[in-house]
Amino acid sequence: MRHHKLAVRGYLDQLVKAAGYPAVLADQLLILANGAMVTAAINGTPESARHARDAAEALLTAQREGP
């Protein structure tokens, strides 16, 4: 499992860097994804994935617009 998580983190890091965003965004997106998966497993619904997507969009918007 650790290998998979590191591989996903590396993939997100590549995407974030290629898009010109700061590296910390990859960590933030990974936390959202992990949280969504755990919450979906506990609740048995896909709703957490939608919430994580909305939160990811907010993070991307915040990075584009700056402080």
VOBA-1610 file (N, C-alpha, C; in pm, whole numbers, padded with zeros to 5 digits, always signed):
BEGIN
Met+00082-00118+00000Met+00000+00000+00000Met+00087+00126+00000Arg+00194+00125+00077Arg+00282+00242+00083Arg+00338+00274-00055His+00377+00171-00129His+00432+00192-00263His+00328+00259-00353His+00204+00213-00344His+00096+00272-00425His+00075+00419-00388Lys+00071+00449-00260Lys+00051+00588-00216Lys+00164+00677-00264Leu+00286+00627-00259Leu+00401+00705-00307Leu+00393+00725-00458Ala+00346+00624-00529Ala+00332+00637-00675Ala+00225+00740-00710Val+00114+00738-00638Val+00009+00838-00662Val+00061+00977-00630Arg+00135+00989-00521Arg+00194+01119-00483Arg+00288+01167-00592Gly+00369+01080-00647Gly+00459+01116-00756Gly+00384+01161-00880Tyr+00275+01092-00912Tyr+00193+01128-01027Tyr+00131+01267-01008Leu+00074+01290-00889Leu+00016+01421-00861Leu+00123+01530-00866Asp+00240+01500-00816Asp+00350+01596-00818Asp+00384+01635-00962Gln+00390+01538-01051Gln+00418+01566-01192Gln+00310+01653-01254Leu+00184+01621-01227Leu+00073+01699-01282Leu+00075+01843-01232Val+00097+01858-01103Val+00098+01990-01041Val+00212+02075-01097Lys+00330+02017-01106Lys+00445+02091-01159Lys+00425+02126-01306Ala+00372+02033-01385Ala+00349+02058-01527Ala+00249+02171-01548Ala+00155+02185-01455Ala+00054+02291-01464Ala+00102+02423-01405Gly+00222+02421-01345Gly+00279+02544-01291Gly+00234+02580-01151Tyr+00177+02484-01080Tyr+00133+02509-00943Tyr+00244+02473-00845Pro+00239+02526-00722Pro+00340+02490-00622Pro+00327+02343-00579Ala+00439+02284-00542Ala+00444+02142-00508Ala+00351+02106-00392Val+00327+02199-00301Val+00241+02170-00186Val+00100+02131-00230Leu+00058+02174-00347Leu-00075+02138-00397Leu-00088+01987-00415Ala+00018+01921-00454Ala+00012+01775-00470Ala-00018+01708-00336Asp+00044+01755-00230Asp+00016+01700-00097Asp-00129+01726-00057Gln-00177+01846-00084Gln-00315+01880-00049Gln-00415+01792-00125Leu-00389+01771-00252Leu-00478+01687-00333Leu-00474+01542-00287Leu-00356+01495-00249Leu-00344+01357-00201Leu-00421+01339-00071Ile-00414+01437+00017Ile-00490+01430+00142Ile-00640+01424+00113Leu-00685+01506+00018Leu-00827+01502-00020Leu-00866+01365-00074Ala-00784+01311-00162Ala-00814+01180-00222Ala-00818+01071-00117Asn-00718+01069-00029Asn-00715+00967+00076Asn-00835+00980+00169Gly-00867+01102+00207Gly-00981+01124+00294Gly-01112+01082+00228Ala-01124+01109+00100Ala-01246+01071+00028Ala-01260+00920+00022Met-01150+00850-00001Met-01156+00703-00008Met-01194+00643+00126Val-01134+00693+00232Val-01165+00640+00365Val-01310+00669+00402Thr-01353+00792+00376Thr-01491+00830+00408Thr-01591+00750+00327Ala-01562+00727+00200Ala-01651+00647+00116Ala-01660+00503+00168Ala-01547+00450+00212Ala-01547+00314+00266Ala-01629+00304+00394Ile-01621+00407+00477Ile-01696+00406+00603Ile-01845+00427+00578Asn-01877+00526+00495Asn-02017+00561+00472Asn-02085+00474+00367Gly-02007+00414+00280Gly-02065+00331+00175Gly-02135+00409+00065Thr-02098+00536+00050Thr-02158+00619-00055Thr-02048+00694-00131Pro-02076+00734-00254Pro-01977+00807-00334Pro-01975+00958-00305Glu-02058+01002-00214Glu-02072+01146-00188Glu-01939+01212-00151Ser-01854+01141-00079Ser-01726+01200-00037Ser-01638+01231-00157Ala-01648+01155-00264Ala-01570+01184-00384Ala-01614+01316-00446Arg-01742+01341-00446Arg-01793+01469-00499Arg-01746+01585-00413His-01749+01566-00282His-01703+01672-00192His-01553+01697-00210Ala-01476+01591-00226Ala-01332+01606-00247Ala-01305+01678-00379Arg-01382+01646-00483Arg-01365+01713-00612Arg-01394+01863-00597Asp-01499+01897-00525Asp-01532+02038-00503Asp-01421+02108-00426Ala-01367+02041-00325Ala-01257+02099-00247Ala-01132+02114-00333Ala-01105+02018-00420Ala-00990+02027-00511Ala-01006+02145-00606Glu-01127+02164-00656Glu-01152+02279-00744Glu-01128+02410-00669Ala-01168+02416-00543Ala-01145+02536-00462Ala-00996+02560-00441Leu-00920+02452-00418Leu-00775+02467-00403Leu-00711+02519-00531Leu-00753+02464-00644Leu-00699+02509-00773Leu-00734+02654-00800Thr-00855+02692-00771Thr-00897+02831-00790Thr-00816+02924-00701Ala-00797+02885-00577Ala-00718+02966-00484Ala-00574+02982-00533Gln-00517+02876-00588Gln-00380+02885-00640Gln-00373+02976-00762Arg-00474+02971-00848Arg-00476+03056-00967Arg-00492+03202-00931Glu-00579+03229-00834Glu-00611+03367-00800Glu-00512+03428-00703Gly-00438+03344-00631Gly-00338+03393-00537Gly-00401+03446-00409Pro-00315+03497-00321Pro-00364+03545-00190Pro-00449+03671-00200
//
